[in-house]
Structure formats: structure tokens, C-alpha cells
Amino acid sequence: LRQKGKVYDFDDFAEAVQNSNLRNVTVCKLTEPSDFFVPFNFSSLHVIGKTEPRPYLSDMAQVVFKRGSLNLLYKNSFSDKEFIELKYLKVKYLKQGSL
């Protein structure tokens, strides 16, 4: 570490340990977020695109998800009385009943 000088992040530390004179030291693989989480998207772009008016997240003022429901409830302004219900999931996953 003295030869390396300043160590700013884990990559610098791993490089310093690898380049040291010790032969029995190994640095384990760096973990990435993709090692823990596989992104998924069950939303149907066809359903969202055909909805009139088309819902945009930037236009939504309030969004509600209810337990047991696979639909999205939203309001475009806080003064709206009723929520607009959006069925945005693919039919394949709606038939299964759970994700």
C-alpha cells in the first residue's frame, strides 16, 4: 500500500494487494448489483400505449398500489376526486395471479 500511495476506492486497494510481494493473498471478485438482482419488466407496452389518455409518470401526482391488486391507481392532480385504474401488466402474468 505504501508503494501505491493514495488509495481512493476498492479497485485501487485490490490492485495494491495484487501487486504486493505476498503470494498467498487473493482478492475476491468485486460484486455488482446485477449479481444480486435480475431486472424484470412485466408491464405491457401495448396496453399502456392503447390507454386513452396515455399515462405518463411525470403527469401523475399520486400513485397507489393496493395489496392483493395487480392494478395501478393514480391521480393526475391532488384535486381529482377519483383514482384512475390502470391495468398495465401482461395478460400472461395476470392469469397467473401472482408475480
C-alpha positions as CSV (number, residue, x, y, z in Angstrom):
1,L,0.0,0.0,0.0
2,R,2.9,2.3,0.6
3,Q,4.1,1.9,-3.0
4,K,0.6,2.6,-4.3
5,G,0.4,5.9,-2.5
6,K,-3.2,7.1,-2.1
7,V,-5.9,4.5,-2.3
8,Y,-9.2,6.0,-3.4
9,D,-11.5,3.1,-3.9
10,F,-11.7,-0.7,-3.7
11,D,-10.2,-1.1,-7.2
12,D,-7.0,0.7,-6.1
13,F,-6.9,-1.4,-2.9
14,A,-7.3,-4.6,-4.9
15,E,-4.5,-3.6,-7.3
16,A,-2.2,-2.7,-4.5
17,V,-2.8,-6.1,-2.8
18,Q,-2.3,-8.0,-6.1
19,N,1.0,-6.2,-6.7
20,S,2.3,-6.8,-3.2
21,N,5.1,-9.3,-2.6
22,L,2.8,-11.7,-0.7
23,R,2.0,-14.7,-2.9
24,N,-0.7,-16.2,-0.7
25,V,-3.1,-13.2,-0.9
26,T,-6.0,-13.3,-3.2
27,V,-8.6,-10.5,-3.8
28,C,-12.1,-11.8,-4.3
29,K,-14.3,-10.7,-7.2
30,L,-16.0,-7.4,-6.9
31,T,-19.7,-7.7,-6.6
32,E,-22.0,-5.8,-9.0
33,P,-25.7,-5.0,-8.5
34,S,-26.5,-7.5,-11.3
35,D,-25.0,-10.3,-9.1
36,F,-27.9,-9.8,-6.6
37,F,-30.9,-8.7,-8.7
38,V,-32.1,-9.7,-12.1
39,P,-34.2,-6.9,-13.6
40,F,-37.7,-7.8,-14.8
41,N,-40.4,-5.9,-16.6
42,F,-43.9,-7.4,-16.6
43,S,-45.6,-4.3,-18.0
44,S,-47.3,-4.4,-21.3
45,L,-46.3,-1.6,-23.6
46,H,-49.2,-2.5,-25.9
47,V,-51.8,-2.0,-23.1
48,I,-50.1,1.2,-21.9
49,G,-49.9,2.6,-25.4
50,K,-53.6,2.0,-26.1
51,T,-54.8,3.6,-22.9
52,E,-56.5,7.0,-23.5
53,P,-55.2,9.3,-22.4
54,R,-51.8,7.7,-22.2
55,P,-50.4,7.7,-18.7
56,Y,-47.0,9.3,-18.1
57,L,-45.3,9.1,-14.7
58,S,-44.3,12.8,-15.0
59,D,-48.1,13.7,-15.1
60,M,-49.1,11.6,-12.1
61,A,-49.5,13.4,-8.8
62,Q,-50.4,10.5,-6.6
63,V,-49.9,6.7,-7.2
64,V,-51.4,3.9,-5.1
65,F,-50.7,0.2,-5.1
66,K,-53.1,-1.9,-3.1
67,R,-52.2,-5.2,-1.5
68,G,-53.7,-8.1,-3.5
69,S,-54.4,-6.0,-6.5
70,L,-52.2,-6.1,-9.6
71,N,-53.5,-2.7,-10.9
72,L,-52.1,0.8,-10.6
73,L,-54.3,3.6,-9.3
74,Y,-53.3,7.1,-10.0
75,K,-54.4,10.8,-10.0
76,N,-53.1,13.4,-12.3
77,S,-53.7,16.1,-9.7
78,F,-54.4,16.1,-6.0
79,S,-57.7,17.9,-6.5
80,D,-59.1,15.0,-8.5
81,K,-61.8,13.1,-6.6
82,E,-61.4,9.6,-8.2
83,F,-58.4,7.5,-8.9
84,I,-57.8,6.2,-12.5
85,E,-57.2,2.5,-12.6
86,L,-54.6,1.2,-15.0
87,K,-54.2,-2.5,-15.8
88,Y,-50.6,-2.3,-17.0
89,L,-49.4,-5.9,-16.7
90,K,-49.1,-8.5,-19.4
91,V,-52.1,-10.9,-19.7
92,K,-49.8,-13.9,-19.1
93,Y,-48.9,-12.7,-15.6
94,L,-52.5,-11.5,-14.8
95,K,-53.8,-15.1,-15.5
96,Q,-51.2,-16.5,-13.0
97,G,-52.4,-14.2,-10.3
98,S,-49.0,-13.6,-8.8
99,L,-45.6,-12.4,-10.0
